[in-house]
Amino acid sequence: MADQQPQQQQVELRIDESKMHMAYANTIRTSTTGDEVVLDFGMNLPVPTQDNRPALLFTVGSRVVMNWRGAKRLAISLGQVIRQFEEANGEIQLNPAQPKSAPRLSE
């Protein structure tokens, strides 16, 4: 009897973007349950306070809820795309050194 290899079947993937919602986010908040990962995407914006202390307002624009397997696939995919970007462009600095004072235009 000859060894029988399972035949691999190619599947065509079609992507429907007709109902896609696009949003920009500069921050993310995560929370979890035993079954799911919740990702809140939104904007951190500075807001004035009466006592002039720094404060940020996190406005949630989109929430994505996924199971743990989907979250792991997302983590792997993001890791791969970030690695490719850094190989081409250099390391992404999460906390880049900021100038002590902003440059000023001459008057």
MMTF fields as JSON, N, C-alpha, C and O atoms, coordinates in Angstrom:
{
  "mmtfVersion": "1.0.0",
  "mmtfProducer": "UNKNOWN",
  "numBonds": 427,
  "numAtoms": 428,
  "numGroups": 107,
  "numChains": 1,
  "numModels": 1,
  "chainsPerModel": [1],
  "groupsPerChain": [107],
  "chainIdList": ["A"],
  "bondAtomList": [4, 2, 8, 6, 12, 10, 16, 14, 20, 18, 24, 22, 28, 26, 32, 30, 36, 34, 40, 38, 44, 42, 48, 46, 52, 50, 56, 54, 60, 58, 64, 62, 68, 66, 72, 70, 76, 74, 80, 78, 84, 82, 88, 86, 92, 90, 96, 94, 100, 98, 104, 102, 108, 106, 112, 110, 116, 114, 120, 118, 124, 122, 128, 126, 132, 130, 136, 134, 140, 138, 144, 142, 148, 146, 152, 150, 156, 154, 160, 158, 164, 162, 168, 166, 172, 170, 176, 174, 180, 178, 184, 182, 188, 186, 192, 190, 196, 194, 200, 198, 204, 202, 208, 206, 212, 210, 216, 214, 220, 218, 224, 222, 228, 226, 232, 230, 236, 234, 240, 238, 244, 242, 248, 246, 252, 250, 256, 254, 260, 258, 264, 262, 268, 266, 272, 270, 276, 274, 280, 278, 284, 282, 288, 286, 292, 290, 296, 294, 300, 298, 304, 302, 308, 306, 312, 310, 316, 314, 320, 318, 324, 322, 328, 326, 332, 330, 336, 334, 340, 338, 344, 342, 348, 346, 352, 350, 356, 354, 360, 358, 364, 362, 368, 366, 372, 370, 376, 374, 380, 378, 384, 382, 388, 386, 392, 390, 396, 394, 400, 398, 404, 402, 408, 406, 412, 410, 416, 414, 420, 418, 424, 422],
  "bondOrderList": [1, 1, 1, 1, 1, 1, 1, 1, 1, 1, 1, 1, 1, 1, 1, 1, 1, 1, 1, 1, 1, 1, 1, 1, 1, 1, 1, 1, 1, 1, 1, 1, 1, 1, 1, 1, 1, 1, 1, 1, 1, 1, 1, 1, 1, 1, 1, 1, 1, 1, 1, 1, 1, 1, 1, 1, 1, 1, 1, 1, 1, 1, 1, 1, 1, 1, 1, 1, 1, 1, 1, 1, 1, 1, 1, 1, 1, 1, 1, 1, 1, 1, 1, 1, 1, 1, 1, 1, 1, 1, 1, 1, 1, 1, 1, 1, 1, 1, 1, 1, 1, 1, 1, 1, 1, 1],
  "groupList": [{"groupName": "MET", "atomNameList": ["N", "CA", "C", "O"], "elementList": ["N", "C", "C", "O"], "formalChargeList": [0, 0, 0, 0], "bondAtomList": [1, 0, 2, 1, 3, 2], "bondOrderList": [1, 1, 2], "singleLetterCode": "M", "chemCompType": "L-PEPTIDE LINKING"}, {"groupName": "ALA", "atomNameList": ["N", "CA", "C", "O"], "elementList": ["N", "C", "C", "O"], "formalChargeList": [0, 0, 0, 0], "bondAtomList": [1, 0, 2, 1, 3, 2], "bondOrderList": [1, 1, 2], "singleLetterCode": "A", "chemCompType": "L-PEPTIDE LINKING"}, {"groupName": "ASP", "atomNameList": ["N", "CA", "C", "O"], "elementList": ["N", "C", "C", "O"], "formalChargeList": [0, 0, 0, 0], "bondAtomList": [1, 0, 2, 1, 3, 2], "bondOrderList": [1, 1, 2], "singleLetterCode": "D", "chemCompType": "L-PEPTIDE LINKING"}, {"groupName": "GLN", "atomNameList": ["N", "CA", "C", "O"], "elementList": ["N", "C", "C", "O"], "formalChargeList": [0, 0, 0, 0], "bondAtomList": [1, 0, 2, 1, 3, 2], "bondOrderList": [1, 1, 2], "singleLetterCode": "Q", "chemCompType": "L-PEPTIDE LINKING"}, {"groupName": "PRO", "atomNameList": ["N", "CA", "C", "O"], "elementList": ["N", "C", "C", "O"], "formalChargeList": [0, 0, 0, 0], "bondAtomList": [1, 0, 2, 1, 3, 2], "bondOrderList": [1, 1, 2], "singleLetterCode": "P", "chemCompType": "L-PEPTIDE LINKING"}, {"groupName": "VAL", "atomNameList": ["N", "CA", "C", "O"], "elementList": ["N", "C", "C", "O"], "formalChargeList": [0, 0, 0, 0], "bondAtomList": [1, 0, 2, 1, 3, 2], "bondOrderList": [1, 1, 2], "singleLetterCode": "V", "chemCompType": "L-PEPTIDE LINKING"}, {"groupName": "GLU", "atomNameList": ["N", "CA", "C", "O"], "elementList": ["N", "C", "C", "O"], "formalChargeList": [0, 0, 0, 0], "bondAtomList": [1, 0, 2, 1, 3, 2], "bondOrderList": [1, 1, 2], "singleLetterCode": "E", "chemCompType": "L-PEPTIDE LINKING"}, {"groupName": "LEU", "atomNameList": ["N", "CA", "C", "O"], "elementList": ["N", "C", "C", "O"], "formalChargeList": [0, 0, 0, 0], "bondAtomList": [1, 0, 2, 1, 3, 2], "bondOrderList": [1, 1, 2], "singleLetterCode": "L", "chemCompType": "L-PEPTIDE LINKING"}, {"groupName": "ARG", "atomNameList": ["N", "CA", "C", "O"], "elementList": ["N", "C", "C", "O"], "formalChargeList": [0, 0, 0, 0], "bondAtomList": [1, 0, 2, 1, 3, 2], "bondOrderList": [1, 1, 2], "singleLetterCode": "R", "chemCompType": "L-PEPTIDE LINKING"}, {"groupName": "ILE", "atomNameList": ["N", "CA", "C", "O"], "elementList": ["N", "C", "C", "O"], "formalChargeList": [0, 0, 0, 0], "bondAtomList": [1, 0, 2, 1, 3, 2], "bondOrderList": [1, 1, 2], "singleLetterCode": "I", "chemCompType": "L-PEPTIDE LINKING"}, {"groupName": "SER", "atomNameList": ["N", "CA", "C", "O"], "elementList": ["N", "C", "C", "O"], "formalChargeList": [0, 0, 0, 0], "bondAtomList": [1, 0, 2, 1, 3, 2], "bondOrderList": [1, 1, 2], "singleLetterCode": "S", "chemCompType": "L-PEPTIDE LINKING"}, {"groupName": "LYS", "atomNameList": ["N", "CA", "C", "O"], "elementList": ["N", "C", "C", "O"], "formalChargeList": [0, 0, 0, 0], "bondAtomList": [1, 0, 2, 1, 3, 2], "bondOrderList": [1, 1, 2], "singleLetterCode": "K", "chemCompType": "L-PEPTIDE LINKING"}, {"groupName": "HIS", "atomNameList": ["N", "CA", "C", "O"], "elementList": ["N", "C", "C", "O"], "formalChargeList": [0, 0, 0, 0], "bondAtomList": [1, 0, 2, 1, 3, 2], "bondOrderList": [1, 1, 2], "singleLetterCode": "H", "chemCompType": "L-PEPTIDE LINKING"}, {"groupName": "TYR", "atomNameList": ["N", "CA", "C", "O"], "elementList": ["N", "C", "C", "O"], "formalChargeList": [0, 0, 0, 0], "bondAtomList": [1, 0, 2, 1, 3, 2], "bondOrderList": [1, 1, 2], "singleLetterCode": "Y", "chemCompType": "L-PEPTIDE LINKING"}, {"groupName": "ASN", "atomNameList": ["N", "CA", "C", "O"], "elementList": ["N", "C", "C", "O"], "formalChargeList": [0, 0, 0, 0], "bondAtomList": [1, 0, 2, 1, 3, 2], "bondOrderList": [1, 1, 2], "singleLetterCode": "N", "chemCompType": "L-PEPTIDE LINKING"}, {"groupName": "THR", "atomNameList": ["N", "CA", "C", "O"], "elementList": ["N", "C", "C", "O"], "formalChargeList": [0, 0, 0, 0], "bondAtomList": [1, 0, 2, 1, 3, 2], "bondOrderList": [1, 1, 2], "singleLetterCode": "T", "chemCompType": "L-PEPTIDE LINKING"}, {"groupName": "GLY", "atomNameList": ["N", "CA", "C", "O"], "elementList": ["N", "C", "C", "O"], "formalChargeList": [0, 0, 0, 0], "bondAtomList": [1, 0, 2, 1, 3, 2], "bondOrderList": [1, 1, 2], "singleLetterCode": "G", "chemCompType": "PEPTIDE LINKING"}, {"groupName": "PHE", "atomNameList": ["N", "CA", "C", "O"], "elementList": ["N", "C", "C", "O"], "formalChargeList": [0, 0, 0, 0], "bondAtomList": [1, 0, 2, 1, 3, 2], "bondOrderList": [1, 1, 2], "singleLetterCode": "F", "chemCompType": "L-PEPTIDE LINKING"}, {"groupName": "TRP", "atomNameList": ["N", "CA", "C", "O"], "elementList": ["N", "C", "C", "O"], "formalChargeList": [0, 0, 0, 0], "bondAtomList": [1, 0, 2, 1, 3, 2], "bondOrderList": [1, 1, 2], "singleLetterCode": "W", "chemCompType": "L-PEPTIDE LINKING"}],
  "groupTypeList": [0, 1, 2, 3, 3, 4, 3, 3, 3, 3, 5, 6, 7, 8, 9, 2, 6, 10, 11, 0, 12, 0, 1, 13, 1, 14, 15, 9, 8, 15, 10, 15, 15, 16, 2, 6, 5, 5, 7, 2, 17, 16, 0, 14, 7, 4, 5, 4, 15, 3, 2, 14, 8, 4, 1, 7, 7, 17, 15, 5, 16, 10, 8, 5, 5, 0, 14, 18, 8, 16, 1, 11, 8, 7, 1, 9, 10, 7, 16, 3, 5, 9, 8, 3, 17, 6, 6, 1, 14, 16, 6, 9, 3, 7, 14, 4, 1, 3, 4, 11, 10, 1, 4, 8, 7, 10, 6],
  "groupIdList": [1, 2, 3, 4, 5, 6, 7, 8, 9, 10, 11, 12, 13, 14, 15, 16, 17, 18, 19, 20, 21, 22, 23, 24, 25, 26, 27, 28, 29, 30, 31, 32, 33, 34, 35, 36, 37, 38, 39, 40, 41, 42, 43, 44, 45, 46, 47, 48, 49, 50, 51, 52, 53, 54, 55, 56, 57, 58, 59, 60, 61, 62, 63, 64, 65, 66, 67, 68, 69, 70, 71, 72, 73, 74, 75, 76, 77, 78, 79, 80, 81, 82, 83, 84, 85, 86, 87, 88, 89, 90, 91, 92, 93, 94, 95, 96, 97, 98, 99, 100, 101, 102, 103, 104, 105, 106, 107],
  "secStructList": [7, 7, 7, 7, 7, 7, 7, 7, 7, 7, 7, 7, 7, 7, 7, 7, 7, 6, 6, 7, 7, 7, 7, 7, 7, 1, 3, 3, 3, 3, 3, 3, 7, 1, 1, 3, 3, 3, 3, 3, 3, 3, 3, 3, 3, 3, 7, 7, 7, 6, 6, 7, 7, 7, 7, 3, 3, 3, 3, 3, 3, 3, 3, 3, 3, 3, 3, 2, 2, 2, 2, 2, 2, 2, 2, 2, 2, 2, 2, 2, 2, 2, 2, 2, 2, 2, 2, 2, 2, 7, 7, 7, 7, 1, 1, 7, 7, 7, 7, 1, 1, 7, 7, 7, 7, 7, 7],
  "xCoordList": [0.837, 0.0, 0.881, 1.82, 0.589, 1.36, 0.893, -0.278, 1.862, 1.495, 0.567, 0.835, -0.5, -1.439, -1.322, -1.537, -0.983, -0.882, -2.231, -2.82, -2.721, -3.966, -3.726, -2.716, -4.651, -4.52, -4.845, -5.839, -3.982, -4.248, -5.139, -4.913, -6.14, -7.091, -6.88, -6.838, -6.749, -6.624, -8.002, -8.942, -8.103, -9.364, -9.171, -8.211, -10.057, -10.004, -10.585, -11.679, -9.846, -10.304, -10.777, -10.028, -12.005, -12.563, -12.8, -13.323, -12.423, -12.564, -13.611, -13.488, -14.637, -15.72, -15.491, -15.649, -15.126, -14.889, -16.062, -15.928, -17.204, -18.329, -18.926, -19.519, -18.783, -19.34, -18.251, -18.503, -17.047, -15.915, -16.052, -16.505, -15.648, -15.594, -14.13, -13.434, -13.653, -12.262, -12.166, -12.932, -11.229, -11.043, -9.562, -8.827, -9.126, -7.753, -7.749, -8.659, -6.741, -6.598, -5.146, -4.235, -4.932, -3.564, -3.336, -2.264, -4.338, -4.174, -5.169, -6.146, -4.888, -5.755, -5.847, -4.878, -7.008, -7.22, -7.678, -8.544, -7.106, -7.487, -8.109, -7.731, -9.057, -9.612, -9.941, -10.095, -10.048, -10.23, -11.263, -11.566, -11.788, -12.593, -11.962, -10.963, -12.515, -12.002, -12.161, -11.44, -13.101, -13.402, -12.972, -12.802, -12.791, -12.63, -11.59, -11.246, -11.106, -10.247, -11.028, -11.565, -11.088, -11.8, -10.761, -9.954, -10.783, -9.858, -10.648, -11.473, -10.401, -11.025, -9.991, -8.943, -10.283, -9.405, -9.955, -11.167, -9.087, -9.578, -8.468, -7.336, -8.829, -7.927, -7.663, -8.592, -6.392, -5.994, -5.794, -4.955, -6.546, -6.431, -6.215, -6.888, -5.265, -5.091, -6.32, -6.9, -6.71, -7.856, -7.446, -6.641, -7.99, -7.654, -8.342, -9.443, -7.677, -8.275, -8.257, -7.48, -9.097, -9.183, -7.914, -7.573, -7.211, -5.997, -4.717, -3.624, -4.845, -3.716, -2.851, -1.677, -3.408, -2.672, -2.889, -3.951, -1.884, -2.066, -3.149, -3.225, -3.973, -5.019, -5.25, -5.071, -5.649, -5.972, -7.398, -7.863, -8.08, -9.408, -9.277, -8.857, -9.632, -9.609, -11.008, -11.928, -11.167, -12.45, -12.417, -11.636, -13.259, -13.298, -14.073, -15.218, -13.419, -14.057, -14.558, -15.567, -13.845, -14.216, -13.883, -12.89, -14.716, -14.459, -14.482, -15.409, -13.439, -13.352, -13.276, -12.428, -14.165, -14.188, -13.825, -14.434, -12.822, -12.397, -12.105, -11.845, -12.152, -11.799, -10.278, -9.566, -9.782, -8.345, -7.556, -6.436, -8.096, -7.381, -7.229, -6.162, -8.296, -8.206, -7.219, -6.489, -7.195, -6.254, -4.818, -3.944, -4.564, -3.2, -2.804, -1.664, -3.729, -3.428, -3.135, -2.242, -3.881, -3.639, -2.261, -1.531, -1.887, -0.58, 0.551, 1.532, 0.427, 1.453, 1.545, 2.643, 0.397, 0.38, 0.99, 1.778, 0.632, 1.205, 2.712, 3.462, 3.156, 4.584, 5.34, 6.427, 4.774, 5.427, 5.494, 6.536, 4.403, 4.393, 5.29, 5.915, 5.361, 6.246, 7.701, 8.524, 8.028, 9.399, 9.814, 10.923, 8.938, 9.239, 9.453, 10.367, 8.619, 8.749, 10.076, 10.783, 10.417, 11.658, 12.897, 13.909, 12.83, 13.957, 14.199, 15.344, 13.131, 13.252, 13.52, 14.154, 13.042, 13.062, 13.768, 13.911, 14.209, 14.825, 13.813, 12.604, 14.358, 13.518, 12.531, 12.876, 11.315, 10.284, 10.526, 10.53, 10.726, 10.949, 9.596, 8.829, 9.304, 8.04, 8.052, 7.023, 9.191, 9.321, 10.505, 11.538, 10.354, 11.481, 11.821, 10.945, 13.104, 13.534, 12.879, 12.931, 12.268, 11.582, 12.454, 13.139, 12.442, 13.224, 12.73, 11.543, 13.657, 13.281, 12.317, 11.461, 12.456, 11.495, 11.214, 12.073, 10.033, 9.632, 10.367, 10.596, 10.745, 11.391, 10.468, 9.256, 11.034, 10.238, 10.567, 11.703, 9.564, 9.75, 10.268, 9.851, 11.177, 11.668, 10.572, 9.758, 10.579, 9.517, 9.921, 9.154],
  "yCoordList": [-1.177, 0.0, 1.239, 1.34, 2.144, 3.385, 4.351, 4.37, 5.173, 6.207, 7.211, 7.704, 7.497, 8.472, 9.765, 9.788, 10.828, 12.156, 12.846, 12.784, 13.498, 14.249, 15.364, 16.065, 15.507, 16.547, 17.903, 18.072, 18.866, 20.224, 20.899, 20.82, 21.554, 22.227, 23.725, 24.259, 24.399, 25.845, 26.465, 26.045, 27.484, 28.177, 29.615, 30.269, 30.102, 31.494, 32.374, 32.114, 33.417, 34.347, 35.618, 36.252, 35.972, 37.223, 38.152, 37.732, 39.402, 40.378, 41.4, 42.067, 41.516, 42.481, 43.676, 43.557, 44.81, 46.023, 47.0, 48.147, 46.564, 47.473, 47.982, 49.061, 47.235, 47.657, 48.026, 48.115, 48.238, 48.522, 49.89, 50.856, 49.94, 51.188, 51.454, 50.58, 52.645, 52.972, 54.069, 55.032, 53.923, 54.914, 54.996, 54.025, 56.149, 56.335, 56.229, 56.728, 55.589, 55.477, 55.728, 55.253, 56.474, 56.655, 55.927, 56.035, 55.191, 54.398, 53.243, 53.227, 52.287, 51.11, 50.711, 50.825, 50.251, 49.715, 48.274, 47.99, 47.376, 45.974, 45.509, 45.962, 44.609, 43.912, 42.5, 42.241, 41.596, 40.199, 39.52, 39.962, 38.431, 37.482, 36.116, 36.013, 35.098, 33.753, 33.308, 32.422, 33.913, 33.502, 34.504, 34.135, 35.783, 36.83, 37.869, 38.041, 38.552, 39.718, 40.904, 40.83, 41.983, 43.185, 44.268, 44.594, 44.816, 45.868, 47.142, 47.183, 48.175, 49.482, 50.384, 50.663, 50.839, 51.732, 53.144, 53.348, 54.103, 55.467, 56.494, 56.221, 57.682, 58.833, 59.324, 59.527, 59.514, 60.22, 61.673, 61.985, 62.554, 63.975, 64.743, 64.485, 65.7, 66.515, 67.387, 67.907, 67.541, 68.386, 69.371, 69.042, 70.558, 71.538, 71.175, 70.623, 71.493, 71.312, 72.655, 73.543, 72.794, 74.071, 74.38, 75.548, 73.352, 73.595, 73.456, 73.369, 73.434, 73.365, 72.114, 72.13, 71.038, 69.775, 69.051, 69.177, 68.287, 67.57, 66.5, 65.799, 66.386, 65.365, 64.943, 65.728, 63.696, 63.162, 62.635, 62.107, 62.781, 62.205, 61.097, 61.351, 59.87, 58.736, 58.561, 58.169, 58.848, 58.706, 57.419, 57.303, 56.455, 55.176, 55.352, 55.803, 54.985, 55.091, 53.753, 53.689, 52.679, 51.347, 50.303, 50.423, 49.292, 48.165, 46.899, 46.659, 46.092, 44.805, 43.732, 43.791, 42.754, 41.636, 40.388, 40.096, 39.651, 38.447, 37.326, 37.566, 36.094, 34.969, 34.905, 35.607, 34.062, 34.001, 33.516, 33.978, 32.612, 32.145, 33.268, 33.444, 34.032, 35.18, 36.22, 36.825, 36.429, 37.388, 36.934, 37.757, 35.642, 35.142, 35.303, 35.661, 35.042, 35.24, 36.709, 37.025, 37.608, 39.04, 39.403, 40.147, 38.894, 39.194, 38.717, 39.435, 37.535, 37.005, 37.867, 38.209, 38.221, 39.035, 40.412, 40.894, 41.046, 42.354, 42.26, 43.134, 41.205, 41.005, 40.898, 41.458, 40.181, 40.014, 41.336, 41.667, 42.087, 43.326, 44.385, 45.179, 44.404, 45.346, 44.982, 45.865, 43.685, 43.25, 43.66, 44.157, 43.46, 43.84, 45.346, 45.791, 46.125, 47.582, 48.017, 48.846, 47.456, 47.849, 47.414, 48.114, 46.278, 45.85, 46.839, 47.075, 47.414, 48.364, 49.791, 50.563, 50.156, 51.56, 51.843, 53.009, 50.836, 51.034, 50.828, 50.768, 50.72, 50.417, 51.54, 52.72, 51.155, 52.11, 52.418, 51.509, 53.672, 54.088, 54.357, 55.194, 53.658, 53.867, 55.138, 55.801, 55.486, 56.698, 57.519, 57.611, 58.107, 58.86, 60.041, 60.635, 60.371, 61.53, 62.776, 63.02, 63.55, 64.75, 65.956, 65.986, 66.957, 68.138, 68.82, 68.768, 69.462, 70.113, 71.261, 71.53, 71.931, 72.985, 72.916, 72.543, 73.272, 73.239, 74.317, 75.404, 74.042, 75.077, 76.265, 76.103, 77.439, 78.653, 79.301, 79.263, 79.881, 80.631, 82.007, 82.597, 82.519, 83.867, 84.863, 84.645, 85.961, 86.964, 87.966, 88.878],
  "zCoordList": [0.0, 0.0, 0.0, 0.789, -0.851, -0.94, 0.14, 0.519, 0.638, 1.615, 0.958, -0.138, 1.625, 1.078, 1.869, 3.081, 1.175, 1.768, 1.591, 0.512, 2.633, 2.439, 1.423, 1.473, 0.526, -0.499, 0.099, 0.806, -0.202, 0.249, -0.77, -1.977, -0.265, -1.131, -1.006, 0.103, -2.127, -2.098, -2.006, -2.68, -1.145, -0.947, -1.392, -0.986, -2.206, -2.64, -1.542, -1.04, -1.172, -0.154, -0.844, -1.587, -0.595, -1.119, 0.054, 1.087, -0.094, 0.987, 0.589, -0.439, 1.408, 1.185, 2.105, 3.32, 1.551, 2.329, 2.273, 2.701, 1.752, 1.56, 2.872, 2.892, 3.964, 5.25, 6.251, 7.453, 5.747, 6.615, 7.265, 6.649, 8.527, 9.276, 9.572, 10.09, 9.252, 9.482, 10.529, 10.502, 11.445, 12.494, 12.824, 12.646, 13.302, 13.767, 15.285, 15.947, 15.831, 17.279, 17.649, 16.971, 18.725, 19.203, 20.524, 21.119, 20.98, 22.2, 22.208, 21.46, 23.073, 23.189, 24.66, 25.41, 25.05, 26.4, 26.225, 25.397, 26.994, 26.888, 28.202, 29.281, 28.089, 29.246, 28.791, 27.597, 29.743, 29.379, 30.264, 31.372, 29.729, 30.496, 30.259, 29.547, 30.829, 30.583, 29.143, 28.685, 28.42, 27.05, 25.993, 24.832, 26.375, 25.36, 25.75, 26.92, 24.723, 24.879, 24.314, 23.209, 25.067, 24.641, 24.369, 25.239, 23.172, 22.765, 22.498, 21.585, 23.286, 23.064, 22.404, 22.986, 21.194, 20.451, 20.562, 20.488, 20.738, 20.852, 20.831, 20.431, 21.276, 21.246, 22.657, 23.44, 22.976, 24.187, 23.807, 22.962, 24.413, 24.126, 25.416, 26.413, 25.407, 26.607, 26.825, 25.872, 28.078, 28.412, 29.497, 30.368, 29.444, 30.49, 31.803, 31.816, 32.893, 34.208, 34.921, 34.571, 35.901, 36.612, 37.393, 37.577, 37.853, 38.639, 37.803, 38.363, 36.471, 35.533, 35.69, 35.319, 36.229, 36.275, 34.955, 34.346, 34.502, 33.23, 33.361, 34.371, 32.341, 32.314, 30.872, 29.942, 30.705, 29.386, 29.406, 30.417, 28.292, 28.113, 27.076, 25.947, 27.448, 26.53, 25.97, 26.688, 24.699, 24.015, 23.2, 22.255, 23.556, 22.852, 21.558, 21.553, 20.456, 19.147, 18.627, 17.925, 18.978, 18.496, 19.555, 20.273, 19.64, 20.538, 19.703, 18.93, 19.874, 19.191, 20.264, 21.155, 20.173, 21.115, 20.32, 19.29, 20.81, 20.099, 21.082, 22.261, 20.578, 21.427, 21.543, 20.825, 22.447, 22.718, 21.51, 21.291, 20.733, 19.522, 18.52, 17.932, 18.323, 17.407, 17.917, 17.132, 19.239, 19.817, 19.61, 19.335, 19.736, 19.511, 18.052, 17.756, 17.141, 15.713, 15.434, 14.648, 16.073, 15.922, 16.45, 15.795, 17.624, 18.215, 17.3, 17.11, 16.741, 15.832, 14.585, 14.144, 14.012, 12.806, 13.05, 12.236, 14.165, 14.496, 14.719, 14.282, 15.397, 15.614, 14.308, 14.17, 13.346, 12.045, 11.275, 10.709, 11.25, 10.482, 11.138, 10.435, 12.476, 13.161, 12.898, 12.657, 12.941, 12.659, 11.253, 11.057, 10.272, 8.893, 8.772, 8.077, 9.441, 9.391, 9.996, 9.421, 11.161, 11.83, 11.053, 11.065, 10.383, 9.547, 8.414, 8.027, 7.885, 6.779, 7.243, 6.523, 8.446, 8.864, 10.179, 10.548, 10.889, 12.193, 13.303, 13.08, 14.519, 15.679, 15.981, 15.928, 16.295, 16.711, 18.185, 19.015, 18.511, 19.895, 20.555, 20.078, 21.638, 22.335, 23.163, 23.294, 23.719, 24.516, 23.998, 24.661, 22.821, 22.268, 23.163, 23.792, 23.21, 23.993, 23.411, 22.205, 24.282, 23.829, 24.12, 25.142, 23.238, 23.509, 24.783, 25.107, 25.503, 26.757, 26.542, 27.384, 25.424, 25.102, 23.609, 22.811, 23.264, 21.867, 21.09, 21.62, 19.842, 19.045, 18.849, 18.71, 18.84, 18.695, 17.355, 16.883, 16.774, 15.543, 15.901, 16.898, 15.088, 15.363, 15.016, 14.118, 15.757, 15.538, 14.507, 14.197]
}
